Amino acid sequence: MAFFITSDTKRLTWPLAPASLAAVTAQQTSAKPPPIPWSIWRIAAVTGAGSFIVMLDSTVVNLALESIREDFDARLTLIQWVASGYLVALAVSLPASAWLGSRFGYGTVYQWALAGFTLGSALCALAPGPVSLIAARVIQGLAGGLMVPSAHAVNGSVTTRRQLGRVIGTLGIMIAIGPAFGPVAGGWILEASSWRWLFWINVPVGIVTFWGGQLVMPRGAVAGDRTLDKRGLLLVGIGLPVLLYGLTEIGSEGASVISLLAAIGGGALLLAFAFTAYKAPHPLLDLKLLRRKVFAAGVLTAGLSGANMYGGLLLLPLYFQIISGRSIAETGLLLLWLGLGSGIALPIAGQLIDRFGAGLVCVAGAVALTVSTFPFVFMDEIGTTLLTADLLLRGAGLALVQMPAMTAAYTSVSGPEMGDAASLINIVQRTGGAIGAVGIVVILAQLGDGRAAYHGAFWAILAAGACALALASYLHRHIRLQEAARGQDGVEA
């Protein structure tokens, strides 16, 4: 029989007998979740608005790259760094968010990062040339990489375990619809005005959100004695963006000596970081959190959902246009159903998590995600009605896997550990997404451009969904054991 350490008591606890576990679980699921005060919803609104513009900017610029290239009369190989530089910069600042949050307070870090993101947006809009635009995008990315984990840490610190699902669900709507709405918003703006307005729209949103944060955002707990792990920051600060750069280049341009060396070298630096983090007295990220079964399962499930999401976002547009013969406009409208499915599911998922637990909701989401892949694997032609319903189901499945997995991971740690947890989850999600996209590209490159190649790629998506289902089931079981142990100790579940 296994044992584990609860995050509240910090002592070894034996799981209850099956009958006692069932009784505790039944008691939890029958109880109405506690109400959430308006003070918490105001904080969620501020963090949600900031997270929305960060995620919106991860995709909104993609449609404008050609317009920017023509405006500056520059090479596309240079201009593509307007998009890639932002994503790489996001990865660079993520590892430092935990130390900054513990040193200055997560609310303070969020406000600083929001101000930096707003300033970076204005600099992008005013950029006189491609190099200055890329530099301003890097400023945006560095700030955005601090904002999302800091937002999660702030919300996790002000809520109880049975409130967090609804709050994270609401925040998740902003994070989910940002990338989905980005290409549509970008198209509207580019048709009506200059690409510079893609960045100007962030400025008033950032100013209003910053003002709201000054009124409601808690500064957060400060641990001034936490020293900066400079070696760890160097290893992960170089290794993570180099790995993501290599994977991104392999996915977009195919394997080359430089991209392969970047992927291998970045992976080696991250392995070195993991080894040193376990031995450092004050590591940059507390990797020992991964020893907790609920946290590790939640993080890995979120990573698999990221691979499934980004692999699907790369595969589906190609499938619609090349195999189904649909236009770009039709493809864009179809992909909107994915975002709509997530937007509908997320607030419902928050209610379900707070009432029935994250594990059960995560299992249901993994089932929906797996089932939604069946038509692409087993059918040659999919009608528009079935396709629309299937994409809604897939969007809902992604939301019902990712958000409950994140919530479960957060509820398995204590308040001081929230920053490290948020950083780890975001790093694994982004790395999983890059690996998923690269995996799809490799499959298509090996099998060719025909229908059989796309069926093979969808088989890989189906396998990722099945793995997510297995992990979600494992997560559900260990959440029940964790809650049973808390009930046995008299701790509020």
N, C-alpha and C positions, 0 to 999 in steps of 0.2 A: 504493500500500500504506500502510495506517495504522500508526501507532506509538502507544504508551501508556507511562505511567509506572508501574512496579511499586511497590507499597506498601512493599516491603522495601528495595529498592536505591535508590529515588528517582532513577532515571536513565532516559533514553530507551532503549527496547528494541524491536527489530524482531521481529515474529512469525516463527516457524520455518516452513520449507517444509511443505506438507501431509503429506509422508511422515514427517518428524520429529515433527510435531504428533500424528499418529496413534500413533506409537511411544510418545511420552510419555503420551498418554491411556490407551493400553493398559496401560502399566506401572502407572499410578495405579490403574486399575480392578481390576487383578489382585491388588494388594497388600491385605493385611488391615489394616484401620484399627487404630491403636494403642489399647491399653486406656486406660480412664479411671480414675484413682486415686480412692479413696474420699473424699479431701479435696475433690476437685472436686464429687463427687456430694452431699456435705454442704452445700456452698455452693449448689448447684442446688436442694436441698430447701428451704433457707431462702428463697431468692428466689422459688421456685415457690409456697410457701405464702402469701407476701405478695402476689404477683401474683394469686393465686386470689381472695383476699378483695377486692382492688381491683376486679377484673372482675366478681365476684359482685354487688358493690354497684352496678354500673352498670345492673342490670336487676331486682334482687330487690325494690326499693322500688316499682316500677311498679304491682304489684298492690295495694299498700297505700295508694295515694293517696286513694281514696274513704274508707277507714277513718280515715286521718289527718284528712281534711276534716271528717268527722262528729265526730271526737273534739274537734277545735279549733273546730268550728262556723265554718269559714272558707270563703272563696270558692275555687272550683277554680282560677281564674286565678292565685291566690296559691300554692296548694298545689302546682301543677304545677312550681313552681320548686324543690321538694324534689328532683325528678328532674333538671330542666334545669340548676339551679345547680351540681349535682355535675359534670355533663358539661362545662359551660362552665369551671368551675374546673380540671378536668383539663387543658383546652387552655391555660389561662393559664400554668400552671407548667411545661409541657413545654419551652418554649424556654429557660428558665433552667437546666434540668437540666445542660446541657453545661458552662456556666460554673461552676456550683456543684460539679460533679464534678471539674473540673480544679483548682478552687481548694482544695477540702477532701478530695478523694478520693471515688470513687463508692461504696465500701463505707460510708464515714461518712455520705454523703448518704442512702443507702438506709436506714440505721439511724435517722437523724433523721426521715426521712419516715414510716417504719413507726411510730415512736413518735407522730408527729403524727396519723397515720391512726387509730391505736388510741384516742388521746385524743378525736379528733373523733367516733368511734363512740360512746364513752361519753357525750359531750355530746349527741349525737342522741337516745340512749335517755333522757336526763334532761331533754330540752327541755320547758319549760313552755308554749310557744306556737309558732305557725307561723314567726314571724320568727327566733326563736332556733334552731329546727330547721333552717331554710334556712341560717343562718349556720354552724351546725355541719356541715352537708353541704358547704358551701364549704371549710371546713377539711379535711374528708375528701378532697375533690376536689383541692385544692392539693397535699396530701401524696401522693395516689395518682398525680398527674401526674409526680411526681419518682420514684416507686418503680419503675414499669415500665421506663423507659429506663435507670435506674441498675442495675436487675437485669440487663438485657441487657449493659450495659457491663461489669459485674463478671464475668459468665460469659464474655464475649468476651476479657477480659484474662487469664483463668487457663487458657484452653484453647488447643490448637493448631488449625490449620485442619481437621484430620481428626478432631478430637474435638468440634468445635463443633456439628455437625449433631445428634449424639445428645443433647447437653446442651440445646440450644435446642428439640429435639423434646420432651424431657421437660418443660421449662418451658412449652412451647406447649400441652401437655395442660391444665395449670392455667388458662392464659389462655383456652383454647377452651371448657372445660366450665363456667367461671364464668358467662358470660352465658347459656348453655344451661340450666344447673341453677338459675339465679336464680329464674325464675317458678315452678318446681316447689317449690323450697325455701320461697319466699315464701308459696305457697298452703298448704303444710303448717303453717307457723308461724302464719299468720293464722287457720287453723281451730282451732288448739290454744291460742293465747294472743294477747297484745297485739302490735301492730305494733312496739312498742319492742324486742321480742326480735329483730327483724331486725337491730338494731344491737348488742345485747348479745352476740350470738354472735361478733362480731368481736373482742371484748375479750380473752377467753382465748387465741384463736388469735394475736392480735397480741402478747400478752405472751410466750407460749411461743416464737413466731418471733423476737422481739427478743432473748430470752435465747439462743436458738440462734445468732443472728447475732453476738452478743458473743463467742461461743466460736470460730466458724469464719470469720466474714466478714473478708476482707482490707480494710485501710483504702483502699488504692488509691494510685496515683501522684498527687503533688500538684505543680501548676505555679503557684506563688504569684505569678509575674509576669504572669499573664493578667489584664488589666484588664477590667472590666465595660463592655460596650457599652451604655450607658444609652439612647442614641437607638434602637438596634435593639431593646432590651427593650421600650421604650415602643411602638414601631410594631407589633411582632409580638404583644406582650402585650395590646394593645387590638384589633389587626386580626383575630387568629385567633378569639378568642371572639365578637367582633361578627359575623364572617362565619358562624361556626357557629350563632350565635343566629338570624341572618337565614335561613339555610338550614333550620334546625330549624323555625322558625315557618312558613316557606313550606310545608314538608312536612306539618306537623300542622294548621295553620289555613288554609292557602291564602295566595296572594300578597296583600299589603297594602302601603300606602305605606311604613310603618315597616319591615316585613320586607325589602322590596326595597331601601330605602335602606341598611339594615344590611348586607345581602349585598354590595351594590356598594361601600359605604364600607369594609367590612372587606377586600374584595378589593383595593381601591386601597391601603390601608395595607400589606398584605402585599407588593404590588408595590414600594412605596416601600422596604420593609425589604429586599427582595431586591436592589434597586439599591444601597442604602447598604452592605449586607453585603459586596458585592464590592469596595467602595472602602475600607472600614474596616480599619485595621491589625490590630486585634484584634476581629473580628466576634463577635456573640453566637453565631451558628452559622456554621460554615465551609461556605458554599454551593459553594466550589470543588471539594468532593468530588464534586459532580454532573458535573464534567468527565470523571470516570472512567466508562468505558462500562459496566463490570460493576456498579458502585455505582448509577449512574443507572437502568440497566435493572432492577436488583433493587428499587429504591425504587418505580419506576413500576409494576412488576408487583405489588408489595405493595399499592399504592394502588388498582389495578384490582381486585384480589381483595377489598379492603375495600368498594369500591363494589358489587361483585357480592354480597358477603355481606350487607351491610346493606340493599341494595335487595331482595334475596331475602327477608330476614327481615321486611321490611315487606309484600312482595307475597304471600308464601305463606299467611300466616294469613287474609288477606282472600279469597284464592282458595278456600281450603278451606271457609270459612264461607259466603261469598256465592255462589260458583259451584258448589261441590261439595255444599253444604248440610250440612256436618259441624258437630258441636257444638263448643263451646269446649274441653271435655275431650278430645275426639278430636283437635282441632287441636294442643293442647299435647302429647299423646302422640306425634303424628306428628313434631312439631318436635324432640322428643328424639332421634329417629333421626339428625338432622343432627349433634348434639353427639356421639352415639355413633360416627358415622362418622369424625369428626375425632379423637376419642379413640383409636380403633383405629389410624388411619393415622399419627398423629404419631410414636409411638416407632419404627414400621417405617420411616417416612421418615428419621428420624435415622440409622438404620443404613445405609440406602441412600445418603444424602448423603455420609457419611463414606467409603463404599466406591466409589461411582460418580460422585460430584460432584452439586452442587446443580442444575445446569442440566438434566440429563436427568430428574431427579425432578420438577422444576418443569414441564417439558414434559408429562410423563405426567399430572400433576395438572390442567393446563390442558385436556388432552384429556378427562379424566373430568368436569371442571366443565362443559365445553361439551356433551358427550354427555348429561349428566344433565338438561339443559334441553330436549332434543328432545321428550320426552313431553308437556310442558306446551305446546309450540308446535304439535305436529302431531297431538295426540290430544284429542278432546272429553271423553272419560271415561277415567280411570285407575283400574284396580283397586287394592285395598288392598295386595296382595302386590307388584305392580309398583311402586306408590308408595313402599312401605317400602324396597325395594331401591334405588330411584332416589334417595331422600333419603339413604340410607347412602352411595351413590356421590357425591352432591353434597357431603356433609360431608367425605368423604375427599378429594375434589377440592379443596375450599377449603383444607384442611390442607396438601395436597401442592403447592399453588401458593404460599400465603402464607409458610409456614415456610422452604422452600428459597430463596425470593426474598430473605427477610431474612438467611438464613445466607450467601448469596452476597454480599450487600451488606456484611455484617460482615467477611467474609474478604478483601475487597478493600481494607480500610483497615488502618492500623497501630494499635498500642495507644493512643497518645496521641489518635488521632482517633476512638476508639470512642464517646466520649460524644456528639460532634457527629453521628456516624452514627446512633446510637440515637434521638436527638431528632428528626432529620430523618425517619427511617422512621416513627416514631410519629405525627408531625404529618401526613405524607402519608397514612398509613392512616386516621386519623380524619377528615381532610378528604375523602378519597375516599369513605369510608362515608357522610358527610353528603350529598355530591353524588349518590351512588347512590340514597339514599332519596328525596331531593327529585326526582330525575329520574323515578322510578316514580310519585310523586304527581302530577307534571305530566302524564305520559302518561295516567294514569287520569282526571284532571280534563278533559283535552282529548277523550278518546275515549268517556267515559261509564262507566256501571257494568256494561255487558253483557259477555258472553263475549268479544266481539271486542276490547274494551278490554284485557282481561287477556291475551289472546293477543298484542296489541301490546306490552304491558309485558314479557311473556316473550321476545318478539323482541329487546327492548332488553337483557335479561339475557343472551341468546344472543350478541348483538353484543359485549357486554363480555367474555364468555368467549372469543370469537374473538380479540379484541384482546389479551387476556391470553396466549393461545396464541402469537400472533405475537411478543409481547414476550419470552415464555419461550424461544422458539426463538432469538431474537436474544441473549438472556442466555446460553443454552447455548453458542452459538458463541464468544462473547467470553470466557467462562470457560475454554474449551479453549485459546484463544489466550493467555490470562493464565497458565494452568498450564504451557503449553508454554514460554513465556518464562522462567518460574521454573525449569523443568527445565533449560533451556539455560544459565541463570546458575549452576546448581548449588545453587539454593535449594530447601529442602524444600517440597513442594507441599502 
